[in-house]
Amino acid sequence: MQQMWSEIDAYIESHLIPEDPILTQTLKNTDEKGYPDHLAVAANQGMLLQMLIQMNKCKRVLELGTFAAYSTMWLARALPDDGYILTIEGRDTHAALGQENIDNAKLPQTVELKVGRAADILRALPSDTEAFDFIFVDADKQSYPEYLELSLDLSHSGTVIVLDNVIRAGDILDPENHKPSIEGIREMYQAMQNHPKILSCTALQTVGSKGHDGFAIAIVK
């Protein structure tokens, strides 16, 4: 099944995802540095993120989990030239690679990369920080409940929040699986259910070149 899923993603990409030198350069540099690409979103997933930003005419984006900044490029290309992205990465080596790819891209948008634990960085933001229009969470899964609450605190009515990797090949259903990452995702679902700050939310399974996983989407009330 995995081979077919990957081939279908490649078919979709060949028809619907235009080639972009910045994205190609980012993937090439990441590969040359010896990092696997499975930690980044697939191209068709990146396009979905771009479309969500375009549909909502977003200008300010928050990203938790930079890795090599491939998803950051997708987020940035959807923004106007005066758009702003704050992206946060917890691992020094990933942050260095991500910053290198951001610098190489020479994007017109402002992309600020901060290094450290995302929750600590978000709590340290000035109290007058302007709310974000779009938030993409793709960081350590055990912290998803905490990241959800912090994201809601940094949102306004209509902000779109996307949390990646929330299916984990069905591991969320395994009662014997008590890994912190899986427990964190389960707690995220519980927190999203009937949350007073969320207008509507759902989660979708995905299969493709990245395997069987999925993402959750919430709109802030």
Backbone as ProteinMPNN parsed JSONL, in Angstrom:
{"seq_chain_A": "MQQMWSEIDAYIESHLIPEDPILTQTLKNTDEKGYPDHLAVAANQGMLLQMLIQMNKCKRVLELGTFAAYSTMWLARALPDDGYILTIEGRDTHAALGQENIDNAKLPQTVELKVGRAADILRALPSDTEAFDFIFVDADKQSYPEYLELSLDLSHSGTVIVLDNVIRAGDILDPENHKPSIEGIREMYQAMQNHPKILSCTALQTVGSKGHDGFAIAIVK", "coords_chain_A": {"N_chain_A": [[0.818, -1.21, 0.0], [1.957, 1.234, 0.753], [3.713, 1.852, -1.349], [1.912, 2.368, -3.435], [0.503, 4.54, -2.363], [2.563, 6.454, -2.283], [3.13, 6.671, -5.003], [0.742, 7.736, -5.952], [0.753, 10.219, -4.669], [2.944, 11.294, -6.02], [1.881, 11.411, -8.583], [-0.207, 13.274, -8.223], [1.353, 15.485, -7.505], [2.823, 15.867, -9.879], [0.897, 16.809, -11.597], [-0.511, 18.908, -10.343], [1.051, 20.496, -8.666], [3.032, 23.132, -9.035], [6.447, 23.467, -10.111], [8.907, 24.89, -8.013], [11.627, 26.926, -7.546], [12.672, 27.687, -5.061], [11.556, 25.899, -3.205], [12.555, 23.517, -4.251], [15.302, 23.955, -3.954], [15.466, 24.06, -1.179], [14.76, 21.43, -0.404], [16.85, 20.053, -1.671], [19.179, 21.057, -0.399], [18.66, 20.222, 2.196], [18.725, 17.45, 1.89], [21.389, 17.128, 1.057], [22.68, 17.797, 3.37], [22.278, 15.588, 4.821], [19.873, 15.002, 6.078], [16.736, 13.346, 6.553], [13.84, 13.49, 4.393], [11.388, 12.833, 5.388], [10.528, 14.12, 7.614], [9.433, 16.455, 6.862], [6.567, 18.195, 5.465], [4.535, 16.72, 2.853], [4.507, 17.669, -0.64], [1.904, 18.115, -1.693], [0.523, 18.449, 0.663], [1.763, 20.736, 1.621], [0.82, 22.53, -0.29], [-1.878, 22.538, 0.404], [-1.759, 23.841, 2.91], [-0.872, 26.307, 2.005], [-3.101, 27.098, 0.469], [-5.088, 27.337, 2.432], [-4.14, 29.54, 3.825], [-4.246, 31.455, 1.796], [-7.012, 31.51, 1.235], [-7.998, 32.651, 3.514], [-6.796, 35.071, 3.56], [-4.453, 35.661, 5.056], [-1.926, 37.335, 7.017], [-0.179, 37.22, 9.133], [1.676, 34.628, 10.484], [2.154, 31.796, 12.547], [4.42, 29.276, 13.296], [5.051, 26.186, 14.717], [7.686, 24.186, 15.081], [10.081, 24.013, 13.026], [12.005, 22.503, 11.609], [13.644, 21.867, 8.655], [12.69, 24.075, 7.425], [11.089, 23.716, 5.197], [8.256, 23.492, 5.178], [7.87, 26.035, 6.122], [8.554, 27.579, 3.916], [6.41, 27.004, 2.205], [4.344, 28.183, 3.682], [5.171, 30.853, 3.652], [5.134, 31.565, 0.915], [2.495, 31.904, 0.431], [1.815, 34.277, 1.518], [1.37, 37.899, 1.473], [3.867, 40.302, 0.345], [4.499, 41.844, 2.55], [4.054, 40.161, 4.61], [4.371, 38.171, 7.671], [6.189, 35.716, 9.409], [6.553, 33.838, 12.315], [8.591, 31.363, 13.274], [9.338, 28.482, 15.159], [11.815, 26.435, 16.546], [12.939, 23.6, 18.286], [15.318, 22.116, 18.308], [18.757, 22.605, 18.072], [20.399, 21.854, 15.856], [18.544, 21.4, 13.821], [17.409, 23.924, 13.699], [19.571, 25.449, 12.806], [19.908, 24.443, 10.214], [17.39, 25.073, 9.18], [17.479, 27.902, 9.334], [19.548, 28.399, 7.546], [18.382, 27.536, 5.136], [16.264, 29.348, 4.999], [17.661, 31.77, 4.771], [18.934, 31.323, 2.32], [16.761, 31.344, 0.632], [15.927, 33.959, 0.364], [13.498, 35.394, 0.823], [10.79, 37.718, 0.299], [9.043, 38.167, 2.36], [8.946, 38.637, 5.936], [10.669, 36.45, 7.904], [11.04, 35.101, 10.943], [13.061, 33.207, 12.952], [13.051, 31.459, 15.913], [14.863, 29.841, 18.505], [14.388, 27.179, 20.701], [12.38, 25.824, 23.427], [9.101, 25.653, 22.387], [6.809, 26.352, 23.911], [7.899, 27.864, 26.02], [9.013, 30.016, 24.628], [6.734, 31.152, 23.447], [5.299, 31.947, 25.7], [6.954, 33.918, 26.576], [6.663, 35.978, 24.819], [5.989, 39.441, 24.105], [3.326, 41.118, 25.841], [1.75, 42.651, 24.215], [1.82, 41.458, 21.751], [0.807, 41.063, 18.442], [-2.087, 39.293, 17.347], [-2.081, 36.105, 15.656], [-2.912, 35.084, 12.316], [-2.916, 32.603, 11.178], [-1.966, 29.401, 12.254], [0.398, 26.884, 12.453], [1.05, 23.778, 13.684], [3.561, 21.576, 14.229], [5.236, 20.038, 15.901], [6.77, 18.637, 18.898], [4.795, 15.981, 19.888], [3.794, 15.294, 22.393], [3.379, 17.662, 23.623], [1.195, 18.829, 22.461], [-1.421, 19.433, 23.63], [-0.765, 21.612, 25.28], [0.34, 23.364, 23.387], [-1.907, 23.851, 21.849], [-3.551, 25.376, 23.582], [-1.9, 27.622, 24.013], [-1.742, 28.547, 21.409], [-4.389, 29.281, 20.95], [-4.535, 31.406, 22.71], [-3.021, 33.242, 21.369], [-4.474, 33.975, 19.219], [-7.082, 35.358, 17.082], [-10.588, 35.979, 16.501], [-11.572, 33.814, 14.006], [-9.043, 32.946, 13.322], [-7.09, 30.342, 11.921], [-6.136, 27.155, 12.934], [-3.864, 24.598, 12.478], [-2.955, 21.342, 13.19], [-0.47, 18.999, 12.861], [0.146, 15.488, 12.067], [-1.652, 13.767, 13.634], [-2.797, 11.275, 13.694], [-1.103, 9.076, 13.438], [-0.69, 6.531, 12.16], [-2.847, 5.142, 13.184], [-2.222, 4.62, 15.808], [-3.308, 6.06, 17.884], [-5.59, 4.764, 18.61], [-4.836, 2.479, 19.902], [-5.082, 0.865, 22.871], [-3.012, -0.046, 24.4], [-0.888, 1.513, 23.885], [1.014, 3.828, 25.294], [2.795, 5.837, 24.824], [4.372, 9.011, 25.331], [3.996, 10.799, 23.185], [1.725, 9.807, 21.858], [-0.187, 9.854, 23.892], [-0.245, 12.591, 24.267], [-1.438, 13.469, 21.887], [-3.969, 12.285, 22.107], [-4.92, 13.682, 24.358], [-5.035, 16.184, 23.219], [-7.172, 15.897, 21.416], [-9.247, 15.561, 23.274], [-9.166, 18.043, 24.502], [-9.876, 19.746, 22.408], [-12.484, 19.047, 21.954], [-15.587, 20.425, 22.26], [-14.442, 22.856, 23.043], [-14.416, 26.053, 24.539], [-13.332, 28.199, 23.14], [-13.205, 27.515, 20.511], [-14.66, 27.622, 17.359], [-15.341, 25.731, 15.341], [-14.189, 22.424, 14.517], [-12.206, 19.739, 13.204], [-10.775, 16.545, 12.241], [-8.678, 14.931, 9.879], [-7.868, 11.919, 8.243], [-4.904, 11.038, 6.489], [-3.285, 9.514, 3.715], [-0.274, 8.703, 2.031], [2.846, 9.727, 0.581], [4.058, 10.145, 2.976], [3.134, 8.18, 4.586], [0.584, 6.796, 6.773], [-1.29, 9.081, 8.306], [-2.403, 12.204, 9.577], [-4.253, 15.322, 10.034], [-5.413, 17.898, 12.25], [-7.847, 20.477, 12.252], [-8.794, 23.668, 13.32], [-11.058, 26.366, 13.843], [-10.996, 29.507, 15.251], [-13.215, 30.819, 17.632]], "CA_chain_A": [[0.0, 0.0, 0.0], [2.788, 2.427, 0.836], [4.217, 2.191, -2.67], [0.827, 2.971, -4.194], [0.254, 5.874, -1.795], [3.637, 7.344, -2.734], [2.97, 6.894, -6.441], [-0.392, 8.646, -6.133], [1.242, 11.558, -4.309], [3.792, 11.752, -7.125], [0.964, 11.732, -9.693], [-0.844, 14.552, -7.869], [2.378, 16.537, -7.571], [3.215, 16.118, -11.266], [-0.183, 17.493, -12.297], [-1.13, 20.052, -9.657], [1.983, 21.268, -7.842], [4.058, 23.719, -9.917], [7.816, 23.459, -9.595], [9.31, 26.158, -7.414], [13.07, 26.797, -7.29], [12.963, 27.83, -3.628], [11.218, 24.633, -2.565], [13.517, 22.53, -4.749], [16.587, 24.257, -3.311], [15.353, 23.698, 0.235], [14.838, 19.973, -0.312], [18.187, 19.626, -2.1], [20.137, 21.382, 0.655], [18.345, 19.354, 3.332], [19.23, 16.123, 1.545], [22.854, 17.179, 1.037], [23.147, 17.874, 4.753], [22.094, 14.27, 5.412], [18.623, 14.895, 6.826], [15.66, 12.705, 5.789], [12.751, 14.407, 4.067], [10.109, 12.387, 5.936], [10.131, 15.024, 8.693], [8.771, 17.62, 6.263], [5.277, 17.908, 4.847], [4.553, 16.4, 1.431], [4.227, 18.85, -1.461], [0.462, 18.377, -1.777], [0.125, 18.974, 1.967], [2.222, 22.125, 1.646], [-0.113, 23.309, -1.09], [-3.09, 22.714, 1.201], [-1.483, 24.911, 3.876], [-0.846, 27.558, 1.234], [-4.458, 27.456, 0.077], [-5.808, 27.794, 3.627], [-3.686, 30.903, 4.091], [-4.782, 32.321, 0.736], [-8.466, 31.625, 1.398], [-8.295, 33.492, 4.674], [-6.067, 36.337, 3.395], [-3.635, 35.804, 6.261], [-0.685, 38.108, 6.919], [0.705, 36.841, 10.238], [1.658, 33.175, 10.641], [2.98, 31.192, 13.595], [4.734, 27.87, 13.016], [5.77, 25.487, 15.785], [8.388, 23.065, 14.473], [10.634, 24.502, 11.758], [12.884, 21.516, 10.982], [14.495, 22.458, 7.623], [11.967, 25.239, 6.904], [10.365, 23.423, 3.959], [6.871, 23.944, 5.376], [7.941, 27.493, 6.258], [8.526, 28.129, 2.546], [5.03, 26.923, 1.724], [3.569, 29.193, 4.393], [5.602, 32.185, 3.226], [4.764, 31.872, -0.463], [1.067, 32.241, 0.409], [1.626, 35.576, 2.161], [1.811, 39.084, 0.73], [5.276, 40.625, 0.587], [4.67, 42.409, 3.896], [3.646, 39.157, 5.589], [5.324, 37.859, 8.745], [6.14, 34.377, 9.991], [7.388, 33.464, 13.444], [8.74, 29.917, 13.301], [10.065, 28.108, 16.369], [12.408, 25.098, 16.463], [13.554, 23.243, 19.558], [16.629, 21.484, 18.164], [19.75, 23.533, 17.522], [20.864, 21.437, 14.537], [17.455, 21.656, 12.874], [17.257, 25.375, 13.574], [20.661, 25.948, 11.967], [19.576, 24.079, 8.84], [16.243, 25.874, 8.785], [17.911, 29.286, 9.11], [20.325, 28.407, 6.309], [17.438, 27.464, 4.017], [15.533, 30.619, 4.958], [18.58, 32.782, 4.233], [19.143, 31.034, 0.906], [15.539, 31.599, -0.131], [15.808, 35.409, 0.139], [12.072, 35.679, 0.715], [10.409, 39.105, 0.593], [8.349, 38.202, 3.64], [9.794, 38.568, 7.12], [10.622, 35.145, 8.567], [11.841, 35.144, 12.168], [13.218, 31.883, 13.543], [13.509, 31.445, 17.3], [15.309, 28.508, 18.911], [14.086, 26.863, 22.084], [11.099, 25.142, 23.629], [8.071, 26.538, 21.839], [5.928, 26.879, 24.961], [8.624, 28.904, 26.753], [9.146, 31.177, 23.746], [5.42, 31.785, 23.284], [4.941, 32.615, 26.956], [7.845, 35.067, 26.756], [6.341, 37.035, 23.863], [5.401, 40.628, 24.746], [1.874, 41.046, 26.042], [1.059, 43.35, 23.134], [2.058, 40.774, 20.479], [-0.391, 40.997, 17.599], [-2.577, 37.932, 17.142], [-1.731, 35.468, 14.389], [-4.05, 34.718, 11.471], [-2.798, 31.179, 10.835], [-0.991, 28.747, 13.122], [0.694, 25.515, 12.038], [1.745, 23.081, 14.769], [4.186, 20.338, 13.767], [6.345, 19.933, 16.851], [6.689, 17.452, 19.752], [3.373, 15.658, 20.013], [3.356, 15.245, 23.785], [3.046, 19.027, 24.057], [0.098, 19.377, 21.659], [-2.461, 20.109, 24.419], [-0.219, 22.907, 25.712], [0.468, 24.207, 22.2], [-3.256, 24.264, 21.452], [-4.0, 26.477, 24.452], [-1.087, 28.802, 23.739], [-2.148, 29.036, 20.092], [-5.675, 29.97, 21.116], [-4.262, 32.683, 23.39], [-2.371, 34.141, 20.416], [-5.356, 34.015, 18.06], [-8.262, 36.226, 17.078], [-11.725, 35.308, 15.894], [-11.317, 33.463, 12.616], [-7.725, 32.33, 13.146], [-7.105, 28.922, 11.577], [-5.065, 26.399, 13.581], [-3.676, 23.266, 11.903], [-2.025, 20.509, 13.947], [-0.087, 17.895, 11.979], [0.525, 14.175, 12.622], [-2.559, 13.484, 14.75], [-3.359, 9.933, 13.545], [0.031, 8.195, 13.773], [-0.961, 5.177, 11.653], [-3.869, 4.52, 14.012], [-1.742, 4.338, 17.165], [-4.153, 6.732, 18.875], [-6.653, 3.836, 18.996], [-4.259, 1.327, 20.597], [-5.146, 1.123, 24.319], [-1.751, -0.445, 25.025], [0.152, 2.482, 23.518], [1.029, 4.947, 26.24], [3.9, 6.738, 24.534], [4.003, 10.408, 25.594], [3.516, 11.449, 21.968], [0.357, 9.353, 21.586], [-1.029, 10.402, 24.965], [-0.404, 14.019, 24.007], [-2.415, 13.657, 20.82], [-5.286, 11.963, 22.673], [-5.32, 14.809, 25.206], [-5.384, 17.282, 22.309], [-8.546, 15.653, 20.959], [-10.148, 15.831, 24.394], [-9.195, 19.49, 24.723], [-10.583, 20.396, 21.308], [-13.906, 18.702, 22.019], [-16.424, 21.423, 22.955], [-13.619, 23.919, 23.622], [-15.18, 27.303, 24.467], [-12.718, 29.175, 22.241], [-13.172, 26.977, 19.152], [-15.931, 27.693, 16.637], [-15.542, 24.413, 14.759], [-12.936, 21.709, 14.336], [-12.281, 18.363, 12.736], [-9.49, 15.934, 11.921], [-8.751, 14.136, 8.665], [-6.799, 10.967, 7.977], [-4.248, 11.155, 5.193], [-2.31, 8.495, 3.32], [0.535, 9.235, 0.941], [4.28, 9.463, 0.656], [4.464, 10.215, 4.383], [2.492, 7.096, 5.319], [-0.788, 6.983, 7.256], [-1.325, 10.038, 9.409], [-3.519, 13.127, 9.409], [-4.125, 16.617, 10.684], [-6.607, 18.504, 12.846], [-8.038, 21.888, 11.895], [-9.746, 24.377, 14.178], [-11.296, 27.786, 13.593], [-11.192, 30.155, 16.552], [-14.513, 31.482, 17.783]], "C_chain_A": [[0.856, 1.267, 0.0], [3.31, 2.846, -0.531], [3.14, 2.872, -3.513], [0.526, 4.379, -3.684], [1.289, 6.873, -2.29], [3.503, 7.664, -4.218], [1.801, 7.835, -6.729], [-0.002, 10.069, -5.759], [2.092, 12.13, -5.437], [2.943, 12.149, -8.325], [0.291, 13.081, -9.446], [0.149, 15.693, -8.035], [2.731, 16.886, -9.014], [2.15, 16.914, -12.027], [-0.562, 18.836, -11.665], [-0.172, 20.933, -8.875], [3.076, 21.843, -8.736], [5.44, 23.639, -9.273], [8.181, 24.85, -9.095], [10.78, 26.05, -7.04], [13.428, 26.909, -5.811], [12.691, 26.524, -2.899], [12.207, 23.546, -2.978], [14.866, 22.718, -4.074], [16.578, 23.832, -1.85], [15.471, 22.193, 0.422], [16.241, 19.467, -0.658], [19.207, 19.879, -0.993], [19.922, 20.501, 1.879], [18.891, 17.957, 3.1], [20.756, 16.09, 1.581], [23.446, 17.253, 2.44], [22.902, 16.561, 5.5], [20.834, 14.088, 6.223], [17.541, 14.24, 5.969], [14.52, 13.682, 5.528], [11.426, 13.997, 4.688], [9.629, 13.277, 7.083], [9.411, 16.269, 8.164], [7.417, 17.211, 5.704], [5.487, 17.481, 3.396], [4.157, 17.645, 0.645], [2.734, 19.151, -1.547], [-0.101, 18.862, -0.445], [0.562, 20.432, 2.111], [1.297, 23.02, 0.854], [-1.426, 23.539, -0.343], [-2.902, 23.826, 2.228], [-1.494, 26.264, 3.174], [-2.253, 28.018, 0.897], [-5.284, 27.949, 1.262], [-5.423, 29.222, 3.971], [-4.259, 31.867, 3.058], [-6.274, 32.552, 0.903], [-8.84, 32.603, 2.506], [-7.524, 34.808, 4.669], [-5.205, 36.658, 4.624], [-2.385, 36.642, 5.981], [0.32, 37.721, 7.999], [0.547, 35.349, 10.521], [2.601, 32.767, 11.767], [3.172, 29.728, 13.248], [5.526, 27.297, 14.185], [6.375, 24.222, 15.194], [8.892, 23.432, 13.09], [11.266, 23.389, 10.938], [13.746, 22.229, 9.944], [13.846, 23.643, 6.922], [11.275, 24.985, 5.564], [8.91, 23.861, 4.079], [6.831, 25.459, 5.532], [7.879, 28.164, 4.893], [7.119, 28.096, 1.964], [4.155, 27.985, 2.39], [3.887, 30.589, 3.869], [5.093, 32.536, 1.841], [3.284, 32.217, -0.599], [0.8, 33.648, 0.929], [1.955, 36.727, 1.216], [3.245, 39.424, 1.108], [5.517, 41.205, 1.971], [4.207, 41.433, 4.979], [4.766, 38.829, 6.563], [5.096, 36.433, 9.226], [7.078, 34.319, 11.192], [7.419, 31.946, 13.474], [9.682, 29.536, 14.438], [10.539, 26.663, 16.251], [13.171, 24.791, 17.75], [14.947, 22.662, 19.461], [17.602, 22.427, 17.464], [20.174, 23.151, 16.106], [19.795, 21.675, 13.477], [17.298, 23.153, 12.635], [18.345, 25.958, 12.668], [20.398, 25.645, 10.497], [18.408, 24.911, 8.332], [16.621, 27.317, 8.489], [18.713, 29.399, 7.824], [19.392, 28.385, 5.092], [16.621, 28.739, 3.881], [16.407, 31.706, 4.343], [18.795, 32.583, 2.733], [17.942, 31.422, 0.05], [15.357, 33.081, -0.466], [14.346, 35.816, -0.095], [11.781, 37.144, 0.99], [9.7, 39.23, 1.94], [9.357, 38.153, 4.795], [9.595, 37.226, 7.795], [11.58, 35.188, 9.743], [11.875, 33.76, 12.788], [13.771, 32.025, 14.953], [13.819, 30.005, 17.694], [15.028, 28.305, 20.391], [12.774, 26.126, 22.196], [9.97, 26.099, 23.27], [7.206, 27.16, 22.93], [6.606, 28.012, 25.725], [8.731, 30.174, 25.913], [7.815, 31.904, 23.6], [5.016, 32.532, 24.549], [5.786, 33.87, 27.184], [7.569, 36.194, 25.756], [5.74, 38.236, 24.583], [3.885, 40.54, 24.818], [1.094, 41.724, 24.925], [1.334, 42.714, 21.758], [0.757, 40.663, 19.7], [-0.786, 39.549, 17.349], [-2.184, 37.414, 15.759], [-2.997, 35.057, 13.644], [-4.087, 33.225, 11.173], [-1.699, 30.582, 11.691], [-0.849, 27.292, 12.69], [1.552, 24.864, 13.106], [2.246, 21.742, 14.25], [5.438, 20.117, 14.608], [6.161, 18.68, 17.705], [5.243, 17.201, 20.163], [2.9, 15.63, 21.47], [2.934, 16.614, 24.303], [1.857, 19.613, 23.306], [-1.017, 20.016, 22.496], [-2.018, 21.507, 24.873], [-0.118, 23.859, 24.526], [-0.9, 24.685, 21.722], [-3.721, 25.453, 22.278], [-3.211, 27.754, 24.185], [-1.442, 29.4, 22.383], [-3.455, 29.802, 20.188], [-5.483, 31.33, 21.782], [-3.67, 33.713, 22.435], [-3.19, 34.299, 19.132], [-6.39, 35.12, 18.187], [-9.414, 35.441, 16.478], [-11.454, 35.06, 14.412], [-9.943, 32.887, 12.355], [-7.885, 30.838, 12.866], [-5.892, 28.247, 12.216], [-5.031, 24.999, 12.968], [-2.625, 22.535, 12.72], [-1.744, 19.25, 13.141], [0.208, 16.625, 12.769], [-0.344, 13.764, 13.814], [-3.246, 12.12, 14.631], [-2.329, 8.861, 13.889], [-0.25, 6.744, 13.406], [-1.949, 4.411, 12.529], [-3.444, 4.242, 15.439], [-2.595, 5.008, 18.239], [-5.277, 5.82, 19.369], [-6.146, 2.659, 19.824], [-4.239, 1.583, 22.101], [-3.862, 0.752, 25.055], [-0.633, 0.549, 24.748], [0.048, 3.7, 24.431], [2.26, 5.831, 26.041], [3.467, 8.177, 24.812], [3.445, 11.116, 24.362], [2.071, 11.074, 21.675], [-0.602, 9.881, 22.649], [-1.275, 11.895, 24.748], [-1.442, 14.296, 22.943], [-3.823, 13.356, 21.326], [-5.805, 13.113, 23.541], [-5.702, 16.018, 24.364], [-6.814, 17.128, 21.809], [-9.551, 15.986, 22.064], [-10.285, 17.327, 24.643], [-9.994, 20.213, 23.642], [-12.09, 20.169, 21.378], [-14.662, 19.722, 22.871], [-15.606, 22.523, 23.625], [-14.341, 25.252, 23.466], [-14.603, 28.333, 23.518], [-12.718, 28.719, 20.779], [-14.565, 27.004, 18.53], [-16.287, 26.339, 16.041], [-14.186, 23.761, 14.553], [-13.214, 20.311, 13.808], [-10.864, 17.821, 12.58], [-9.69, 15.024, 10.719], [-7.577, 13.167, 8.604], [-6.198, 11.261, 6.612], [-3.375, 9.93, 4.966], [-1.541, 9.057, 2.135], [1.991, 8.901, 1.144], [4.794, 9.498, 2.093], [3.806, 9.133, 5.229], [1.067, 7.437, 5.705], [-0.757, 7.901, 8.469], [-2.514, 10.969, 9.199], [-3.282, 14.427, 10.134], [-5.47, 17.053, 11.239], [-6.646, 19.977, 12.463], [-9.088, 22.489, 12.822], [-9.858, 25.825, 13.722], [-11.653, 28.421, 14.938], [-12.485, 30.948, 16.551], [-14.34, 33.0, 17.903]], "O_chain_A": [[0.527, 2.248, -0.666], [3.353, 4.034, -0.849], [3.42, 3.839, -4.222], [0.32, 5.3, -4.475], [0.952, 7.994, -2.67], [3.737, 8.797, -4.637], [1.87, 8.644, -7.654], [-0.377, 11.019, -6.446], [1.977, 13.309, -5.772], [3.256, 13.123, -9.01], [0.226, 13.926, -10.34], [-0.164, 16.728, -8.623], [2.918, 18.058, -9.343], [2.467, 17.613, -12.99], [-0.894, 19.787, -12.373], [-0.555, 22.026, -8.457], [3.967, 21.106, -9.158], [5.581, 23.732, -8.054], [7.802, 25.857, -9.691], [11.146, 25.154, -6.279], [14.389, 26.287, -5.359], [13.493, 26.087, -2.073], [12.643, 22.749, -2.147], [15.501, 21.745, -3.667], [17.568, 23.304, -1.344], [16.197, 21.729, 1.301], [16.754, 18.557, -0.007], [20.014, 19.002, -0.684], [20.882, 20.082, 2.525], [19.457, 17.347, 4.008], [21.347, 15.132, 2.079], [24.576, 16.824, 2.669], [23.269, 16.43, 6.668], [20.723, 13.125, 6.982], [17.434, 14.542, 4.78], [14.262, 14.582, 6.326], [10.434, 14.713, 4.547], [8.467, 13.205, 7.484], [8.848, 17.042, 8.939], [7.153, 16.027, 5.494], [6.492, 17.834, 2.779], [3.548, 18.564, 1.191], [2.335, 20.314, -1.483], [-1.086, 19.599, -0.418], [-0.173, 21.259, 2.652], [1.013, 24.144, 1.268], [-2.019, 24.612, -0.445], [-3.787, 24.664, 2.401], [-2.051, 27.238, 3.68], [-2.567, 29.202, 1.025], [-6.088, 28.87, 1.12], [-6.271, 30.023, 4.361], [-4.703, 32.962, 3.401], [-6.75, 33.674, 0.73], [-9.861, 33.287, 2.439], [-7.579, 35.572, 5.633], [-5.231, 37.77, 5.151], [-1.86, 36.656, 4.867], [1.527, 37.872, 7.811], [-0.557, 34.863, 10.765], [3.692, 33.316, 11.919], [2.211, 29.021, 12.943], [6.546, 27.856, 14.59], [5.652, 23.289, 14.845], [8.212, 23.192, 12.093], [11.09, 23.33, 9.721], [14.516, 23.118, 10.309], [14.382, 24.159, 5.942], [10.913, 25.933, 4.868], [8.386, 24.527, 3.186], [5.863, 26.099, 5.119], [7.228, 29.197, 4.732], [6.689, 29.044, 1.308], [3.323, 28.61, 1.733], [2.989, 31.406, 3.667], [4.667, 33.666, 1.602], [2.862, 32.758, -1.621], [-0.313, 34.159, 0.799], [2.724, 36.558, 0.27], [3.777, 38.893, 2.082], [6.615, 41.078, 2.513], [3.992, 41.826, 6.126], [5.932, 39.149, 6.335], [3.96, 36.001, 9.423], [8.245, 34.7, 11.102], [6.386, 31.308, 13.676], [10.703, 30.19, 14.653], [9.762, 25.775, 15.9], [13.947, 25.612, 18.238], [15.697, 22.707, 20.436], [17.304, 22.973, 16.402], [20.297, 24.021, 15.244], [20.104, 22.101, 12.365], [17.081, 23.593, 11.506], [18.077, 26.85, 11.863], [20.635, 26.489, 9.633], [18.425, 25.397, 7.201], [16.146, 27.898, 7.512], [18.58, 30.379, 7.091], [19.596, 29.13, 4.134], [16.318, 29.166, 2.767], [15.95, 32.472, 3.495], [18.834, 33.549, 1.969], [18.093, 31.786, -1.117], [14.713, 33.422, -1.458], [14.015, 36.487, -1.072], [12.447, 37.759, 1.823], [9.753, 40.28, 2.581], [10.482, 37.681, 4.63], [8.485, 36.894, 8.213], [12.793, 35.299, 9.56], [10.829, 33.199, 13.116], [14.821, 32.631, 15.164], [13.134, 29.072, 17.276], [15.38, 29.138, 21.226], [12.127, 25.834, 21.191], [9.896, 27.213, 23.787], [6.902, 28.352, 22.884], [5.964, 29.013, 26.045], [8.559, 31.28, 26.427], [7.771, 33.134, 23.626], [4.454, 33.624, 24.477], [5.372, 34.777, 27.906], [8.184, 37.256, 25.844], [5.044, 38.061, 25.583], [3.246, 39.951, 23.946], [-0.078, 41.418, 24.706], [1.112, 43.346, 20.725], [-0.264, 40.225, 20.23], [0.071, 38.685, 17.163], [-1.983, 38.187, 14.822], [-4.015, 34.728, 14.252], [-5.152, 32.653, 10.945], [-0.63, 31.173, 11.844], [-1.834, 26.563, 12.574], [2.649, 25.336, 13.404], [1.454, 20.877, 13.876], [6.549, 20.022, 14.087], [5.47, 17.75, 17.288], [4.566, 18.075, 20.703], [1.735, 15.912, 21.749], [2.219, 16.716, 25.3], [1.537, 20.786, 23.495], [-1.525, 21.066, 22.103], [-2.801, 22.457, 24.849], [-0.456, 25.037, 24.649], [-1.028, 25.811, 21.241], [-4.23, 26.431, 21.729], [-3.784, 28.843, 24.135], [-1.442, 30.621, 22.222], [-3.607, 30.857, 19.572], [-6.183, 32.29, 21.459], [-3.799, 34.917, 22.658], [-2.666, 34.704, 18.094], [-6.554, 35.731, 19.242], [-9.21, 34.329, 15.99], [-11.147, 35.987, 13.662], [-9.694, 32.38, 11.261], [-8.704, 30.159, 13.486], [-4.762, 28.708, 12.06], [-6.044, 24.3, 12.942], [-1.525, 23.049, 12.922], [-2.666, 18.519, 12.78], [0.481, 16.67, 13.968], [0.179, 13.448, 14.883], [-4.177, 11.834, 15.384], [-2.642, 7.869, 14.547], [-0.075, 5.84, 14.223], [-1.897, 3.184, 12.608], [-4.221, 3.684, 16.213], [-2.6, 4.565, 19.387], [-5.856, 6.069, 20.426], [-6.947, 1.916, 20.39], [-3.471, 2.422, 22.571], [-3.644, 1.177, 26.19], [0.454, 0.436, 25.316], [-0.891, 4.49, 24.337], [2.713, 6.493, 26.975], [2.316, 8.531, 24.557], [2.532, 11.935, 24.472], [1.275, 11.929, 21.285], [-1.711, 10.308, 22.327], [-2.367, 12.4, 25.01], [-2.233, 15.231, 23.062], [-4.765, 14.084, 21.013], [-6.98, 13.473, 23.468], [-6.584, 16.79, 24.742], [-7.577, 18.093, 21.776], [-10.577, 16.617, 21.812], [-11.369, 17.822, 24.952], [-10.705, 21.177, 23.928], [-12.873, 20.999, 20.917], [-14.399, 19.859, 24.066], [-16.015, 23.064, 24.651], [-14.83, 25.561, 22.379], [-15.309, 29.26, 23.122], [-12.276, 29.462, 19.902], [-15.523, 26.479, 19.097], [-17.405, 25.854, 16.214], [-13.166, 24.439, 14.429], [-14.315, 19.78, 13.95], [-9.883, 18.543, 12.764], [-10.75, 14.418, 10.56], [-6.437, 13.54, 8.878], [-6.898, 11.683, 5.692], [-2.799, 9.38, 5.905], [-2.096, 9.803, 1.328], [2.332, 7.915, 1.797], [5.851, 8.939, 2.389], [3.906, 9.16, 6.456], [0.416, 8.258, 5.058], [-0.253, 7.529, 9.529], [-3.542, 10.535, 8.68], [-2.246, 14.62, 10.771], [-6.524, 16.635, 10.762], [-5.611, 20.635, 12.362], [-10.135, 21.891, 13.07], [-8.883, 26.429, 13.276], [-12.512, 27.921, 15.663], [-12.804, 31.652, 15.593], [-15.326, 33.725, 18.037]]}, "name": "protein", "num_of_chains": 1, "seq": "MQQMWSEIDAYIESHLIPEDPILTQTLKNTDEKGYPDHLAVAANQGMLLQMLIQMNKCKRVLELGTFAAYSTMWLARALPDDGYILTIEGRDTHAALGQENIDNAKLPQTVELKVGRAADILRALPSDTEAFDFIFVDADKQSYPEYLELSLDLSHSGTVIVLDNVIRAGDILDPENHKPSIEGIREMYQAMQNHPKILSCTALQTVGSKGHDGFAIAIVK"}
